[in-house]
Amino acid sequence: MSEVLSQSQIDALLNSMKGGGDDSAGNSQEKEEKKEVQYRKYDFYSPRKFTTEKLKLLRNIFENYSRIATSQMNSMFRMTSDMEVQDVEEQRYSEFNNALTDSDIMTLVKVTLPEQTKNLPMLMHISPRLMVNMIDRMMGGPGDDDSIDSGYVYTSIENVLYQKVMSYLVNALRDAWSGYIRMDTELERVEQDPSMFQDISVDETVAIIVLSVQMGKLTGNITICIPGNLLTDIFNIIDRRKNMNLDEDQKDANVRETIMNSIRESALRVNAQLGVVEVSLQDLYNLHVGDVIDLNKPKESEVSLFVEDQPWFTGKLGVHKKNMAIKIENRIADEEDEEELRRLIPDKEEILEEMETEVI
């Protein structure tokens, strides 16, 4: 007898036939179709001024800054802290300004470049939770208050200590950039109301660097805003100095070759020393033609050869084409002299071969 289906089983079978197969597979396929690829909007009214390589260089600089600032914070607050680069991006100034509230404090950093007279300042902002606990830690407190929110208002004493902490962080910027450019940074002033700062247009392109700081159990951010014009001047100086270094290397190679060509034609005085003996003034006074001076050396001993009064070779005294000659056998220069000569005269071997040929 065939099996009789219940009404629920019949309904499930009909639903599966209407869906064209397994219902779960159809639902998963519909979910995949509903997923949309997320793209980042590009503002064609404000095209990018800095390439990916420039932003990568900027990230490397502030990774170096993070290491320097972390070392200073550990010594200043006597606790383990960590700082790392969270994000480096190019945005409009409005992105940085809109993230600040009326109670926030913004630090202006004066930047002096070697080839520029006046520049827009860098802007730095530290989250109140992180700064208040830094100040508390500096004054001997535990520095672990997690109840500070973004609307915290600094007191007059805290404002003074705020500038003290920022002076250390600003000075670390100079050391971080020193490997790329000679830059002088100093704390210009602390802006109590960021909305009053109007030197930078809201539509101007800036580079925003977000540093994540962990001090004990607390976390916070340090945000640095670099105006586009200032960053353009910095990159131009770096690129120009790279090209100058390449030109100087080529120039040094040409100068070295010119000097070596001039040295090749120089005339050097070569003296052969048979021996050295000491005599008294009386014996020297009584010397006459035909007298013999004993050099206290065997007749087959080596003869020293001096180049401009400097001992260079030893050799054997002999005859070449009916003329007195010296056959060079050894070099007197020690290892340190050899290294110095190789550094000063890269093709010294060729010069020595020429000298040996001329002497023999």
Secondary structure, DSSP 8 states (H G I E B T S, - for coil): ------HHHHHHHHHHHHHTS-HHHHHHHHHHHH---------TTS---S-HHHHHHHHHHHHHHHHHHHHHHHHHHTS-EEEEEEEEEEEEHHHHHHT--TT--EEEEEEE-TT-S----EEEEE-HHHHHHHHHHHTTS--------TT----HHHHHHHHHHHHHHHHHHHHHHTTT---EEEEEEEES-GGG--SS-TTSEEEEEEEEEEETTEEEEEEEEEEHHHHHHHHHHHHHHHHHHHHHHHHHHHHHHHHHHHHHT----EEEE-------HHHHHT--TT-----SS-TT--EEEEETTEEEEEEEEEEETTEEEEEEEEE---HHHHHHHHHH-TTHHHHHHHHHHHH-
